[in-house]
Amino acid sequence: MSGTENSTVNKPRVTLVDTTLRDGMSSVSHQFTPANVADITAGLDRAGVSTIEVAHGIGLGASSIQYGFAAASDPEYVRAAVEAADSADIAVLYVPGIATLPELQKAVDAGISTVRVAVHCTEADCAEQPVEWAKNAGLTVMTFLMMSHKLGAEALVEQAAKLDSYGADVVYVVDSAGAMVPSQAAGRVRALCQAISAEVGFHAHNNLGLGIANALAAAENGATFIDGSLRGLGASAGNAQTEVLAAAFERAGFDTGVDLFPLIDTAERIVAPLMTEPQIVDETALILGYAGVYSTFFHPTKRAAKKFGLPTRDILLELGRRGVIGGQEDMIIDVANELAGRTAGVRAPATV
């Protein structure tokens, strides 16, 4: 709290979860060092953020030629965060098919207390094994329905109910592409809150410039966990900005339990100098949200556009038409190559 409105009597409670050290990794090519992780974790912990997510931007086990090599291993990142935090829980992201249970065990050994299991919004069954394993290991389990904009509220509830039945503590509506508007975020969150016993969370991306608005709409319709990142650092246009969320939720009458000024100090003095470029809604980020394409396609699409001499928007619009999802990054090159071939065919003079 900033001190301007200190009373928390009768205020609805929202828990802010910070993802600077996981989603934000995507914006720095996964090159935060363990020392960077410790510094940022300490600042978030001082501000009262209760859950801090760390490790490779794509999640556990993703450091590779396909997703980009990180500056350190996932356990090294986790240990740096655990040692720097006095109170906060340290979390990791687990994507079935990328992460493995032995890798999750290494994260447990390094000190995590929370795991966030992320699956495509139509594939909740893929989470059953890791959710049940994590619950048996005594972890708090948050689950992600990625690309939630692709399903209407009723269909999304069916998937959320599966995660609830596996024992998830929280089920997130995840706007992975930053494609939602507030009414869509509100409707999906409200439907989940009415249908499942687990708490409901919301994870925003800012591709349409609506990250904060969508987060507020989610909370106003029952979400009790809201993700953010300092300076908005995250894939494509970034996430809802943690320090802005803290201020906006206070103004809207919510109790987040965090202290705004240490958040601002950490964002300005520690995170900002580490950023390789401003976190903005540029053309590529905007088209990602408009076309409903996964936010981590941002940098690979820019590279493919440069390599094949194409506008990024043409590649992204075609990826959107094909309904690609996270994990299909190989399609970027396929689509770019195909589009370049079409262009060459149009431009090439006819031969006799």
C-alpha positions as CSV (number, residue, x, y, z in Angstrom):
1,M,0.0,0.0,0.0
2,S,1.2,3.5,-0.7
3,G,-0.1,4.9,2.5
4,T,-2.8,7.1,0.8
5,E,-5.6,4.6,1.6
6,N,-4.3,2.3,4.4
7,S,-7.5,0.7,5.6
8,T,-8.1,-2.8,4.3
9,V,-11.5,-3.2,6.0
10,N,-14.1,-4.7,3.6
11,K,-11.7,-4.5,0.7
12,P,-11.7,-7.6,-1.6
13,R,-8.3,-9.3,-1.6
14,V,-6.3,-9.9,-4.7
15,T,-2.9,-11.7,-4.7
16,L,-0.3,-10.3,-7.1
17,V,2.0,-12.9,-8.5
18,D,5.2,-11.5,-10.2
19,T,6.5,-13.2,-13.3
20,T,9.4,-10.8,-14.1
21,L,11.9,-13.6,-13.6
22,R,10.1,-16.1,-15.9
23,D,7.9,-14.3,-18.5
24,G,10.4,-11.4,-18.4
25,M,13.2,-13.8,-19.4
26,S,11.7,-13.9,-22.9
27,S,12.5,-10.2,-23.4
28,V,16.1,-10.6,-22.4
29,S,16.8,-13.8,-24.3
30,H,16.8,-15.7,-21.0
31,Q,20.0,-14.0,-20.0
32,F,19.3,-12.8,-16.4
33,T,22.1,-14.1,-14.2
34,P,21.5,-15.7,-10.8
35,A,22.7,-12.4,-9.3
36,N,20.1,-10.5,-11.2
37,V,17.5,-12.9,-10.0
38,A,18.6,-12.4,-6.4
39,D,18.4,-8.6,-6.7
40,I,15.0,-8.6,-8.3
41,T,13.6,-11.2,-5.9
42,A,14.8,-9.2,-2.9
43,G,13.0,-6.1,-4.1
44,L,9.8,-8.0,-4.8
45,D,10.0,-9.7,-1.4
46,R,10.5,-6.3,0.4
47,A,7.4,-5.1,-1.3
48,G,5.4,-8.0,0.0
49,V,4.8,-9.9,-3.2
50,S,4.0,-13.4,-2.0
51,T,4.7,-15.5,-5.0
52,I,7.6,-15.0,-7.4
53,E,8.0,-17.1,-10.6
54,V,11.5,-17.8,-11.9
55,A,13.6,-19.8,-14.4
56,H,13.6,-20.0,-18.2
57,G,11.0,-17.9,-20.1
58,I,9.3,-21.0,-21.6
59,G,9.5,-22.9,-18.3
60,L,11.5,-25.7,-16.7
61,G,13.7,-27.6,-19.1
62,A,13.3,-25.2,-22.0
63,S,16.9,-24.0,-22.2
64,S,17.8,-25.4,-25.7
65,I,18.6,-24.4,-29.2
66,Q,14.9,-24.3,-30.0
67,Y,13.8,-22.0,-27.2
68,G,17.1,-20.3,-26.5
69,F,19.8,-21.1,-24.0
70,A,19.6,-19.5,-20.6
71,A,22.5,-17.9,-18.8
72,A,22.2,-20.4,-15.9
73,S,20.3,-23.6,-15.1
74,D,16.8,-23.6,-13.6
75,P,18.0,-24.9,-10.2
76,E,20.6,-22.2,-10.1
77,Y,17.9,-19.6,-10.7
78,V,15.6,-21.1,-8.1
79,R,18.3,-21.3,-5.4
80,A,19.3,-17.6,-6.1
81,A,15.6,-16.6,-5.6
82,V,15.1,-18.8,-2.5
83,E,18.2,-17.4,-0.8
84,A,17.1,-13.8,-1.5
85,A,13.5,-14.1,-0.3
86,D,12.6,-13.8,3.4
87,S,8.9,-14.4,2.9
88,A,7.9,-15.0,-0.7
89,D,7.2,-18.4,-2.2
90,I,9.3,-19.2,-5.2
91,A,7.5,-20.8,-8.2
92,V,8.4,-22.3,-11.5
93,L,6.4,-22.9,-14.7
94,Y,6.0,-26.5,-15.9
95,V,4.8,-27.2,-19.4
96,P,4.1,-30.8,-20.1
97,G,6.1,-32.0,-23.1
98,I,8.9,-29.5,-22.3
99,A,9.5,-30.1,-18.6
100,T,9.8,-33.5,-17.0
101,L,9.1,-34.7,-13.5
102,P,12.8,-35.2,-12.7
103,E,13.4,-31.6,-13.6
104,L,10.5,-30.6,-11.3
105,Q,12.1,-32.6,-8.5
106,K,15.3,-30.7,-9.0
107,A,13.4,-27.5,-8.6
108,V,11.8,-28.9,-5.4
109,D,15.2,-29.8,-4.1
110,A,16.4,-26.2,-4.9
111,G,13.6,-24.8,-2.8
112,I,10.4,-24.1,-4.7
113,S,7.1,-24.2,-2.9
114,T,4.8,-23.6,-5.9
115,V,4.5,-24.9,-9.4
116,R,2.4,-23.5,-12.2
117,V,1.4,-26.2,-14.7
118,A,0.6,-24.7,-18.1
119,V,-1.3,-26.4,-20.9
120,H,-3.1,-25.3,-24.0
121,C,-6.7,-24.4,-23.3
122,T,-8.0,-27.5,-25.0
123,E,-5.6,-30.0,-23.4
124,A,-6.2,-29.9,-19.6
125,D,-5.8,-33.7,-19.5
126,C,-2.1,-33.2,-20.1
127,A,-1.8,-31.6,-16.7
128,E,-3.2,-34.6,-14.7
129,Q,0.1,-36.3,-14.0
130,P,2.2,-33.2,-13.0
131,V,-0.6,-31.7,-10.9
132,E,-1.1,-34.9,-8.9
133,W,2.6,-35.4,-8.6
134,A,3.1,-31.9,-7.3
135,K,0.2,-32.1,-4.8
136,N,1.7,-35.4,-3.5
137,A,5.0,-33.5,-3.1
138,G,3.3,-30.9,-0.9
139,L,3.5,-28.0,-3.5
140,T,0.9,-25.3,-4.1
141,V,-0.3,-25.9,-7.6
142,M,-1.5,-23.2,-10.0
143,T,-2.6,-24.2,-13.4
144,F,-2.7,-22.3,-16.7
145,L,-5.2,-22.6,-19.5
146,M,-3.0,-21.0,-22.2
147,M,-4.5,-19.1,-25.2
148,S,-7.8,-18.9,-23.3
149,H,-9.2,-16.5,-26.0
150,K,-9.5,-19.5,-28.3
151,L,-12.4,-21.0,-26.2
152,G,-15.7,-19.5,-25.2
153,A,-16.6,-19.5,-21.6
154,E,-18.6,-22.7,-21.6
155,A,-15.8,-24.8,-23.3
156,L,-13.2,-23.2,-21.1
157,V,-15.2,-24.2,-18.0
158,E,-15.1,-27.9,-19.1
159,Q,-11.3,-27.7,-19.3
160,A,-11.0,-25.8,-16.0
161,A,-13.2,-28.5,-14.3
162,K,-10.6,-31.1,-15.2
163,L,-7.8,-29.1,-13.6
164,D,-10.0,-28.6,-10.5
165,S,-10.6,-32.4,-10.3
166,Y,-6.9,-33.1,-10.4
167,G,-6.4,-31.0,-7.3
168,A,-5.3,-27.6,-8.6
169,D,-5.3,-24.8,-6.0
170,V,-5.7,-22.1,-8.7
171,V,-6.9,-22.3,-12.3
172,Y,-5.8,-19.4,-14.5
173,V,-7.5,-17.8,-17.5
174,V,-4.4,-17.0,-19.6
175,D,-4.4,-14.4,-22.3
176,S,-1.2,-15.7,-23.9
177,A,-1.7,-13.7,-27.1
178,G,-2.9,-10.5,-25.5
179,A,-6.0,-10.9,-27.7
180,M,-8.8,-10.3,-25.1
181,V,-10.8,-7.2,-24.4
182,P,-12.2,-6.6,-20.8
183,S,-15.6,-8.1,-21.5
184,Q,-14.0,-11.3,-22.7
185,A,-11.7,-11.5,-19.7
186,A,-14.6,-10.8,-17.4
187,G,-16.9,-13.4,-19.0
188,R,-14.4,-16.2,-18.9
189,V,-13.3,-15.5,-15.3
190,R,-16.9,-15.2,-14.1
191,A,-17.8,-18.5,-15.7
192,L,-14.9,-20.3,-14.0
193,C,-15.7,-18.8,-10.6
194,Q,-19.2,-20.0,-10.8
195,A,-18.3,-23.6,-11.9
196,I,-15.2,-24.7,-10.0
197,S,-14.0,-24.9,-6.4
198,A,-10.4,-23.9,-7.0
199,E,-9.5,-20.2,-6.9
200,V,-9.3,-18.4,-10.3
201,G,-6.4,-16.4,-11.6
202,F,-5.7,-14.2,-14.6
203,H,-2.5,-13.7,-16.7
204,A,-2.5,-10.8,-19.1
205,H,-0.4,-9.8,-22.0
206,N,-0.5,-6.3,-23.3
207,N,-0.5,-6.7,-27.1
208,L,-3.7,-4.6,-27.5
209,G,-2.7,-2.3,-24.7
210,L,-5.4,-3.8,-22.4
211,G,-3.3,-5.8,-19.8
212,I,-4.3,-3.6,-16.8
213,A,-7.9,-3.2,-17.9
214,N,-8.3,-7.0,-18.4
215,A,-6.7,-7.7,-15.1
216,L,-9.1,-5.3,-13.3
217,A,-12.1,-6.8,-15.2
218,A,-10.9,-10.3,-14.1
219,A,-10.6,-9.3,-10.4
220,E,-14.0,-7.5,-10.5
221,N,-15.5,-10.8,-11.7
222,G,-13.9,-13.0,-9.1
223,A,-10.3,-13.7,-9.9
224,T,-8.2,-13.7,-6.7
225,F,-4.7,-14.2,-8.3
226,I,-3.4,-11.7,-10.8
227,D,-0.1,-12.0,-12.6
228,G,2.2,-9.1,-13.5
229,S,5.8,-8.2,-14.2
230,L,7.9,-5.2,-13.3
231,R,8.1,-2.7,-16.0
232,G,5.7,-5.0,-17.9
233,L,8.7,-7.2,-18.8
234,G,7.5,-10.2,-20.7
235,A,7.0,-11.8,-24.1
236,S,6.0,-9.6,-27.0
237,A,4.3,-6.4,-25.6
238,G,4.9,-7.7,-22.1
239,N,2.6,-8.4,-19.2
240,A,0.4,-6.3,-17.0
241,Q,2.9,-4.1,-15.2
242,T,3.2,-5.2,-11.5
243,E,3.7,-1.8,-10.1
244,V,0.9,-0.3,-12.1
245,L,-1.4,-3.2,-11.0
246,A,-0.6,-2.4,-7.4
247,A,-1.5,1.3,-7.9
248,A,-4.6,0.6,-10.0
249,F,-6.0,-2.1,-7.7
250,E,-5.5,0.2,-4.7
251,R,-7.5,3.0,-6.6
252,A,-10.1,0.4,-7.5
253,G,-10.6,-0.6,-3.8
254,F,-8.8,-3.8,-3.7
255,D,-6.3,-5.0,-1.0
256,T,-3.2,-6.5,-2.6
257,G,-1.1,-6.6,0.5
258,V,1.9,-5.1,-1.3
259,D,3.8,-1.8,-0.8
260,L,3.8,0.2,-4.0
261,F,6.9,2.3,-3.5
262,P,9.4,-0.7,-3.1
263,L,7.9,-2.1,-6.3
264,I,8.5,1.1,-8.1
265,D,12.1,1.3,-6.7
266,T,12.8,-2.2,-7.9
267,A,11.3,-1.6,-11.3
268,E,13.2,1.6,-11.8
269,R,16.6,1.0,-10.2
270,I,17.1,-2.8,-10.8
271,V,14.9,-4.0,-13.7
272,A,15.0,-0.9,-16.0
273,P,18.8,-0.9,-16.4
274,L,18.7,-4.6,-17.4
275,M,16.2,-4.2,-20.2
276,T,17.6,-4.6,-23.7
277,E,14.8,-2.5,-25.3
278,P,11.6,-0.7,-24.2
279,Q,8.6,-2.9,-23.5
280,I,6.2,-1.4,-26.0
281,V,3.3,-2.3,-28.3
282,D,5.1,-2.2,-31.6
283,E,3.7,-3.4,-34.9
284,T,4.7,-7.0,-34.3
285,A,3.2,-7.1,-30.8
286,L,0.0,-5.5,-32.0
287,I,-0.5,-7.9,-34.8
288,L,0.3,-10.8,-32.4
289,G,-2.7,-9.7,-30.3
290,Y,-4.9,-8.9,-33.3
291,A,-4.2,-12.3,-35.0
292,G,-4.3,-14.2,-31.7
293,V,-0.8,-15.7,-32.0
294,Y,1.2,-16.9,-29.0
295,S,3.3,-14.1,-27.5
296,T,6.6,-16.0,-27.5
297,F,6.4,-16.0,-31.3
298,F,7.4,-12.3,-31.2
299,H,11.2,-12.6,-31.6
300,P,11.3,-15.7,-33.8
301,T,8.9,-14.0,-36.2
302,K,10.9,-10.9,-36.4
303,R,14.0,-13.0,-37.2
304,A,12.2,-15.0,-39.9
305,A,10.8,-11.8,-41.5
306,K,14.3,-10.4,-41.8
307,K,15.7,-13.6,-43.1
308,F,13.0,-14.0,-45.8
309,G,12.5,-10.3,-46.6
310,L,8.9,-10.3,-45.6
311,P,6.7,-8.0,-43.4
312,T,6.2,-9.6,-40.0
313,R,2.5,-8.9,-40.2
314,D,2.2,-11.2,-43.2
315,I,3.8,-14.1,-41.3
316,L,1.7,-13.5,-38.2
317,L,-1.6,-13.2,-39.9
318,E,-0.9,-16.4,-41.7
319,L,0.1,-18.1,-38.4
320,G,-3.2,-16.8,-36.9
321,R,-5.2,-18.2,-39.8
322,R,-3.6,-21.6,-39.3
323,G,-4.4,-21.5,-35.5
324,V,-0.9,-22.2,-34.3
325,I,-0.3,-22.7,-30.6
326,G,2.6,-22.6,-28.2
327,G,5.1,-25.3,-29.1
328,Q,4.6,-24.9,-32.8
329,E,7.4,-22.3,-33.3
330,D,8.8,-24.4,-36.1
331,M,5.8,-23.3,-38.1
332,I,7.2,-19.8,-38.3
333,I,10.0,-20.8,-40.7
334,D,7.6,-23.0,-42.7
335,V,5.1,-20.2,-43.2
336,A,7.8,-17.6,-43.9
337,N,9.4,-19.9,-46.5
338,E,6.0,-20.6,-48.1
339,L,5.1,-16.9,-48.3
340,A,8.5,-16.0,-49.7
341,G,8.0,-18.7,-52.4
342,R,4.6,-17.2,-53.3
343,T,6.1,-13.7,-53.5
344,A,9.0,-14.9,-55.7
345,G,6.5,-16.7,-57.9
346,V,4.4,-13.5,-58.3
347,R,7.5,-11.4,-59.1
348,A,9.4,-13.8,-61.3
349,P,9.0,-13.1,-65.0
350,A,7.4,-15.8,-67.1
351,T,9.8,-18.0,-69.1
352,V,9.1,-19.5,-72.5
